[in-house]
Every structure is written in structure tokens, then in C-alpha cells.
Amino acid sequence: MASNWSRPEKGGKRDLASGNRNGEQRHRQQPRDDAIPDSNGSRAARADSGFGQLRRVWERLGEDDPFWAVLSDPDKRGGRWQADEFFATGKLEIETQLAAAAARGLPQLRALALDFGCGVGRLTRALAPHFQRVIGIDVSASMIAAAKRLNADLGNVEFRVNPATHLSGIADSSVDFVFSHITLQHIPAPLALGYVGEFFRVLAPGGVAVFQFVNGVDASWRGRFFGSLPTLALNMLRRLVWRRGTVFEMHPMPEAELARVLLRHSGLRVLDAWDDFSAGPGWHGRRWYVTRAANVTETRRASDRNNPC
């Protein structure tokens, strides 16, 4: 299908060791059973049980080496990211995605943008020149503290710790541009599916949500290896390779489950869905572009949109 959306560049968080991706097949394999939610009740219970661990991991990563935790280039481990270089990667990502959205006339308004999993504000900062207000949210208080310090010069940006399994304090149909990149892939699937449902809840008419996730391992040798081991075993290997006690995890979010979440929300349409290589070798990534149809009978006054939360 032809599209104006730009296919994502390779890069982002890499799992375990870096390697040449050329020639690696990107066919999806079924995620492990421990990543697939089985019912609404168990999904909620598993989301709650995984949230505390998620917060603890990213709190520690934010204290230790926050730039590398966001962009895990092996050459930048140990505080070797330079701030200007780090934030320049966010500017390129956002400008590429906004240009593609603008080619489709989206978002129709640019009052409010939301950066989910903002970390230290790499993408939030890049969004600031393009929107009246930008909110960056993250589960980690240490990441948010660093984001506030590094972006103190921006007057239209707000950083919030999100201590819940929902988007606390964000009003329905209030956000013109929802963006999440290399975040959902680190969140257990039951919890990640709930957050995507929240993206859809807060998306404004005429707005667009762009989010990346992994929906399984690929058919490469790395993918087969990752798919053969449980998360606990992979975590042990990550600790050895990265020489760190605290490591992030990778969690596939089945695309079929995501489609069911979409169907529970009215007025939404998937504009495009591309393969995405940001997760690194071994993982089959996807990026969805979802819009909410503008309601021609609805008048959204600018004064109301300037303070939606």
C-alpha cells in the first residue's frame, strides 16, 4: 500500500549485543505464552503485578545512566552520550514523523502533544517548537527529574511522573499528537495494551497517535534464540553482557490483541502499520499510525484546548 509516512530508520534500543542486521529475515514468530494476555480479568491482574517491577527497573536505570537507558548504543555505555548529540537524534525522529503527518493534513490542530515514556525528554524537547503545549510522562521519577533539569529552558513543556496503569490527569479527546517510541517494547503486554487503550481515549478528533512496539521475535538466529528462552534467562544474559545489575526487558505485544483494543474505541482508523527496526536484531517491530475522525458538528475552542488537563 502506498503511503506518505516515512519508514523508520534502524536504530534505538538494542537487545544484548549489537550486530550487523543485513540479511536478517524479519518474519514474525509467535510470542512466548508468558507475553500473551488470556482474559480481561487476568490481564488486569498481571498488569498490576508488573507495574511495580517496571517502576523499580526504570527508576534505577534513570539514576545510573539515563541517556544510555533511552538509546542503548553499546559505544555510548557508561555516560559517553553527549547531550547535544543525544537530543539531536530526537529532533530528527520528530521532524520526520511530523512532516509525514502534515502531508496528510494531520494533526488538524497543534495545541497539545503527549510524549509517552519520555525518559529525559529527548522527544519531548523536539516536539516543543511544534505545539502550544507538550506533556512528557514517564514511570520513573529519576528520569523525570533529569528531564526537568535538562529542559528547564522550555516554557511550554511539562514533565510528569505517571504513577498509574492509566494516563492519569489527561482528559478524553484532548491530545492532538500522541507519540511513543521504544517504550512499549519494555512494558509487559497486559500493561502495554492498557496504555495503548489510553492513547486512544485521549486522542482528539483530527489528531494522530504514532507508536512503536514489538509483536514477536523474527526468524533470524537471534530471534530464534530469544524466543527459546524465558525472560528470566534473558535477563541473566543481559546482566552478563551489559555488566549491570538492573536491565530492561523486552515484551512482545501481539498485534491481534492490539487490534481488539482498537475496536473498543469509536471513530478510530489505522492509517498505516509498518515494520520497524528500532528494537534491534532478533525482534519484529511494528509502528502504527492511528487517527480519530474529526466530528464536523464539534467545535473545539482554542481557549478550552489550551488547558485540557
C-alpha positions in Angstrom: 0.0 0.0 0.0 1.4 3.4 -1.0 1.9 5.8 1.8 3.3 9.2 2.7 4.6 8.0 6.0 8.3 7.7 6.3 9.6 4.2 7.2 11.5 4.3 10.4 15.3 4.2 10.4 17.1 1.4 12.0 18.3 2.3 15.5 17.2 2.8 19.1 17.4 0.3 21.9 19.3 -2.8 21.0 18.9 -6.0 22.9 22.0 -7.8 24.2 24.8 -7.3 21.6 24.9 -5.1 18.6 25.4 -6.7 15.2 25.0 -6.3 11.5 21.3 -6.7 10.6 21.9 -7.1 6.9 20.4 -10.2 5.6 18.4 -11.0 8.7 14.9 -12.0 7.9 12.2 -10.0 9.6 9.4 -12.5 9.7 7.3 -12.6 12.9 7.2 -15.7 15.1 4.6 -16.3 17.8 5.5 -14.6 21.1 6.1 -16.7 24.1 3.0 -17.7 26.1 4.1 -15.6 29.1 3.7 -12.4 26.9 0.1 -13.1 25.8 -2.9 -11.9 27.9 -5.5 -14.6 28.2 -8.6 -12.8 29.6 -9.7 -9.3 30.7 -9.5 -10.3 34.4 -6.1 -11.9 34.3 -4.8 -9.1 32.0 -5.7 -6.5 34.7 -4.2 -8.6 37.5 -1.0 -9.2 35.5 -0.8 -5.5 34.6 -0.9 -4.6 38.3 1.7 -7.1 39.3 4.1 -6.0 36.6 3.8 -2.3 37.3 5.8 -2.1 40.5 8.7 -4.0 38.9 8.6 -1.7 35.9 8.9 1.3 38.1 11.7 -0.1 40.1 13.7 -1.0 37.0 13.4 2.3 35.3 14.0 4.3 38.5 17.3 2.6 38.8 18.2 3.0 35.1 17.4 6.7 35.3 19.7 7.1 38.3 22.5 5.1 36.7 22.9 6.0 33.0 19.8 7.7 31.7 20.9 8.6 28.2 22.1 5.0 27.5 19.0 3.5 29.0 17.0 5.5 26.4 19.3 4.9 23.4 21.4 1.8 24.2 24.2 2.2 21.7 27.0 -0.1 23.0 29.6 2.6 22.2 27.8 5.1 24.5 27.6 2.9 27.6 28.9 4.5 30.8 27.9 8.1 30.3 29.5 8.5 26.8 26.5 10.1 25.2 27.0 13.9 24.7 23.8 15.8 25.4 23.8 17.7 22.1 24.3 14.5 20.1 21.7 12.7 22.1 19.0 15.3 21.7 19.7 15.7 18.0 18.5 12.2 17.5 15.1 13.2 18.9 14.9 16.2 16.7 15.4 14.1 13.6 12.8 11.5 14.7 10.1 14.0 15.4 10.7 16.2 12.4 10.5 13.1 10.1 7.2 11.9 11.7 5.6 15.4 11.8 6.4 16.0 8.2 4.8 12.7 7.2 1.7 13.6 9.3 1.5 17.1 7.8 1.4 15.5 4.3 -1.9 14.0 5.3 -3.2 17.2 7.0 -2.6 15.8 10.5 -2.9 16.7 13.2 -5.6 19.3 12.4 -4.7 21.3 15.5 -1.4 21.6 17.3 -2.5 22.6 20.7 -1.2 19.6 22.8 1.2 16.8 22.2 1.9 13.9 24.5 5.3 12.0 24.7 4.6 8.7 26.4 7.7 7.2 28.1 9.6 10.5 27.7 12.7 9.5 29.7 14.9 12.6 29.9 12.9 14.5 27.3 14.7 13.5 24.1 11.5 13.6 22.0 9.5 16.0 24.3 12.1 18.7 23.6 11.9 18.1 19.9 8.1 18.4 20.0 8.1 21.8 21.8 8.6 24.1 18.8 5.7 22.5 17.0 2.9 22.5 19.6 1.4 25.1 22.1 1.9 22.6 24.9 3.8 19.3 25.3 3.4 16.9 28.2 6.1 14.2 28.7 5.2 11.4 31.1 7.3 8.6 32.4 7.0 5.9 35.1 10.4 6.9 36.5 10.8 9.8 38.9 14.6 9.8 38.3 14.0 10.2 34.5 11.5 13.0 35.1 13.9 14.8 37.4 16.6 14.7 34.8 14.2 15.8 32.1 13.2 18.8 34.1 16.8 19.7 34.6 17.9 19.2 31.0 14.9 21.1 29.5 14.5 23.9 32.0 14.8 26.4 29.2 11.5 25.3 27.6 8.4 27.3 28.7 5.7 25.2 27.0 6.8 21.7 28.3 5.6 19.9 31.4 7.1 16.7 32.7 5.0 14.4 34.9 5.7 11.1 36.8 2.9 8.7 35.8 2.4 6.5 38.9 -0.5 4.6 37.4 -1.5 2.0 34.8 -3.5 4.6 33.0 -2.7 8.2 31.8 -3.6 10.0 35.0 -4.8 13.6 34.5 -5.1 13.5 30.7 -8.6 14.4 29.5 -10.6 12.5 27.0 -10.2 13.6 23.4 -7.7 16.3 24.3 -4.3 15.4 22.7 -3.6 16.3 19.1 -0.4 14.2 18.7 0.3 11.1 20.8 3.8 9.7 20.3 5.6 6.8 21.8 8.9 5.3 20.6 11.0 2.4 22.0 8.9 2.4 25.2 6.0 0.0 24.8 8.5 -2.8 23.9 9.8 -2.7 27.5 6.4 -3.0 29.2 4.6 -6.3 29.8 1.9 -6.9 27.3 -1.1 -6.6 29.6 0.1 -3.3 30.9 1.1 -2.0 27.4 -2.2 -2.9 25.9 -3.9 -0.8 28.6 -1.7 2.2 27.8 -2.5 1.9 24.1 -6.1 2.0 25.1 -5.4 5.2 26.9 -3.7 6.6 23.8 -7.0 6.1 22.0 -9.0 7.6 24.8 -7.1 10.8 24.9 -6.7 11.2 21.2 -8.5 14.3 19.9 -10.7 14.4 16.8 -8.4 15.2 13.9 -5.4 14.0 15.9 -2.9 11.2 15.3 -1.3 8.7 17.5 2.1 7.2 16.4 3.5 4.4 18.5 6.1 1.6 18.1 6.1 -1.8 19.7 7.4 -5.3 19.1 4.9 -8.1 18.4 7.3 -11.1 18.5 10.7 -12.3 17.6 11.9 -12.5 14.0 13.2 -15.6 12.0 16.9 -14.7 12.4 19.2 -16.8 14.7 18.9 -14.1 17.3 15.1 -14.2 17.1 15.0 -18.0 17.4 17.4 -17.7 20.4 15.4 -15.0 22.2 12.2 -17.0 21.5 13.6 -20.1 23.1 14.3 -18.6 26.4 12.1 -17.2 29.2 12.5 -13.6 30.3 14.4 -14.6 33.5 17.1 -16.4 31.5 17.4 -13.5 29.0 17.8 -11.1 32.0 20.7 -13.2 33.3 22.4 -13.0 29.9 21.8 -9.2 29.7 23.4 -8.7 33.1 26.5 -10.6 31.9 26.7 -8.8 28.6 26.0 -5.3 29.9 27.8 -5.8 33.3 24.8 -4.3 35.1 22.6 -5.5 37.9 19.5 -3.8 36.6 18.4 -4.4 33.0 15.4 -3.6 30.9 13.3 -6.4 29.5 11.7 -6.9 26.0 8.0 -7.7 25.9 6.1 -8.5 22.7 2.6 -7.1 22.4 0.6 -9.3 20.0 -0.8 -7.2 17.1 -4.1 -9.2 17.2 -4.6 -8.1 20.8 -3.9 -4.6 19.8 -6.5 -4.7 17.0 -9.1 -5.8 19.6 -8.2 -2.8 21.7 -8.7 -0.5 18.7 -12.2 -1.9 18.1 -13.3 -0.9 21.5 -12.9 2.8 20.6 -15.2 4.5 18.2 -14.1 6.8 15.4 -10.5 5.4 15.1 -8.8 4.4 11.9 -5.4 2.9 11.3 -3.7 5.0 8.6 -0.7 2.8 8.3 1.2 0.0 10.0 4.9 -0.6 9.2 7.6 -2.9 10.2 10.0 -1.1 12.5 13.6 -2.0 13.2 14.2 0.2 16.3 14.2 -2.8 18.7 17.3 -4.2 17.2 18.3 -7.7 15.8 16.0 -10.6 16.8 12.8 -8.6 17.3 10.0 -8.0 14.9 8.9 -4.4 15.5 5.8 -2.5 14.3 4.8 1.1 14.1 1.1 2.1 14.0 -0.4 5.4 12.9 -3.9 5.9 14.2 -6.3 8.9 13.7 -9.6 9.8 15.2 -12.1 11.2 12.7 -12.9 14.8 13.2 -16.5 15.5 14.1 -17.8 18.3 11.9 -20.5 19.1 14.5 -18.0 19.6 17.2 -16.4 23.0 17.9 -13.2 22.8 19.9 -12.4 26.3 21.1 -8.8 27.2 21.4 -9.2 28.5 24.9 -10.5 25.1 26.0 -7.7 23.3 24.2 -5.0 25.4 25.9 -5.9 23.8 29.2 -7.2 20.3 28.6 -5.8 18.6 31.6 
